[in-house]
Amino acid sequence: MSLQLDVLNRLSNSVIEGNSEAARRAATDALKTNLDPLEAIENGLAKGLREVGGRFERGEMFLMQLIMSGEAMKAGLQVLKPEILKQKKQLTGSGTVLIGTVEGDIHDIGKSIVNAMLTAEGFDVIDLGVDVPDQVFVEKTKEIKPHILGLSALMTTTRTKQKDVIEALKRSELRDVAKVMVGGATITPEWAEEIGADAYGEDAVDAARKAKGLIKG
Amino acid sequence: MKRRLEYVTRSGSGVIIKMNKEQMKADLEAGSKDAAQKGHIPELTADELDCVLDIMVEPTKIVGIERGKEIVLSRDGGVIKYTGCTRYAGVPLSKEQGVIVGERILSLDTMELGHADYSFKPCKPIAFDEAHHMENAQMLSVIPVLYGAMPNLGTYYQSLGGRWPTPTELLKEGKIEESREVQERAAEDLIKDIVYIARIMNQSGADGLNMDTSAAAGDAEFYACLNAIERVKKETNLAVEIGMAGEMILGMHCELEYQGKRLAGLWPHEQGRLIEKAGASIFGPVVNTRTTKSFPWNLGRALAFIKAVSKAVQIPIHVNMGMGVCSIPMTEIPPVDAVTRAAKAMITIADVDGI
């Protein structure tokens, strides 16, 4: 087996096993063997997380493992990204996601699962936490200029805040800064359309898929 | 071209749609297949699919069950659904009045008392006040009256005013082992609180304890529930009913086991086996409704899962059927056309004992 193929396998396996240290070592070795960093990501790290995503969807892997895989992915990317920038190449499919649970709602688990899937897909996720006022979403959107703003609401009584945030973005003339994705147990595609969201994530895997679609445009 | 007859049904999000028989059957079958693949359980048979299809296309808005096949209607949520003002009826009733309304006007087979906050942890400081209401309710009613609350492990974490660091925050910092440890400690606190409430309710004559939306916080919460059931059954005379929060146990911890079985990733029939081993009296399984799929798809899926539960356990099954669960569309007021069809199908095909 060639050295580079061995490194690609190690990158992939480190993500599947959720081993951040192994991912860091493999990424370092990728650079030492002059492996194209984009290939190291696509056919190494990303291949591993595609496998993780599939296993999670099938119920063969669970949230904790998903998060560990996401951390391993991050660890590998930390080593490879500077080389990509140095070579003036561009990492496709990733972007920044600003996410939070809307005001009045304290549910966190679903959002955490979405965060893990987005991280595993290479997104930089900035989590504002729970019970986030509308104005904080607006201010952070203005400051960070994310590619995607994710709004999570579990209950029918709090989902109206998703609409309020979108309206607040319009009033501040920030609506076009980020694509807005909504999700949560009581959220439906019809609700997302009604409030003017750009996408609806039915579950964490769907949210990550839709996020990639929003980035590609 | 001859137009196929279309029937009114719903989407998973509650929107009225029309489908012909072939479309409905295809969706029933696809939903059943999805359940079979996920849960490693049998699909619905061809006869069962035809039977459900007949129920779906009945011309009346509401469908009913044949004489002799009636089942028990058990109640969760206490009287909140009568008195709550945010999305419920907003009728001002005392807890005791709520029980009598349930028994004498709504013809429910069981009723429940619960704290407006409806989680075990906030019940502790007012447990003796709740016991007083339970004593009154027992004297005023004939039907079994249980005391209910949600285990809600999240209330033990700092994000919700509890004493333990929030596991998801620790996970974000990469502190995997610390996250597992706080979940284990919070689970021990939850077990103690459930048993504490159970003992007080037992003294006040309650017929049972209901754990609602169990395992909402994942495998650590389910671990706490199973161990709490064991202790409640040993230390009190209460029946224990346990209703789930979701169809699969989330692996927030991943390494917790009960009687040698890992809890993360368990599907309803697997949950039921452990719940029965723990000593519970009634199991309320849940299957989540997919809003992007049709009601027939969701019903096919729910029926396959619940049928597997019926085969797996001997204790009574009171399937949870409300907003967004067991095929009921995701609407605040579940549409009666969907509810009665799903209920009839659950009784006929999945052999449930109650709803």
Interface residues (C-beta under 8 A of the other chain):
Chain A: S20 R58 G59 E60 M61 F62 L63 M64 Q65 I67 M68 E71 I106 D108 I109 S112 I113 N115 D127 V130 T156 T157 A185 T186 I187 T188 P189 E190 W191 E202
Chain B: G12 S13 G14 V15 K38 T86 R87 G154 S159 L160 T166 T168 L171 K172 G174 I176 S179 R180 A216 A217 G218 D219 M248 L250 G251 M252 H253 C254 A264 G265 W267 R290 T291 T292 M323 G324 M330 E332
